[in-house]
Amino acid sequence: MTSPDFWAILRALSARADSAAVVFDILQKGTTGSPTAIMADNYVATISLLNEFATFAGRATASDQRNDNGSRKSRTPKRDVAENEVIARGIKAITLVYDMTARIPHLMKQSHLESSEGTS
């Protein structure tokens, strides 16, 4: 999980409705495994991709709020399910980012940064 190409592919696939769930599953397993696959070399890429999932959820929520003028009943249930999945992934992404903050001291040791360098 340290190759920049790997992360570029995941980022591209995360924006596609047909592959976003699989990408999120890979990301979730990488961040929650024991030991996790997240290290100093891929921490920023991981956080960035989790941020993308949270952003997608924010857009889905904002779109839903704009359309909440009574026209919701005309929307297909399939779309509602898809939007709910996007929002659920976004919530999980935020939780994963929060959980990963506990790993920062360990990751700083891995990167051989001084404490003052890691906070800038």
Buried (B, 14 or more C-beta within 10 A) or exposed (E): BEEEEEBEEBBEBBEEEEEBBEBBEBBBEBBEEEEBBBBBBBBEBBBEBBBBBBEBBEBBBEEBEEEEEEEEEEEEEEEEEBBEBBBBBBEBBBEBBEEBEEBEEEBBEEEEBEEEEBEE
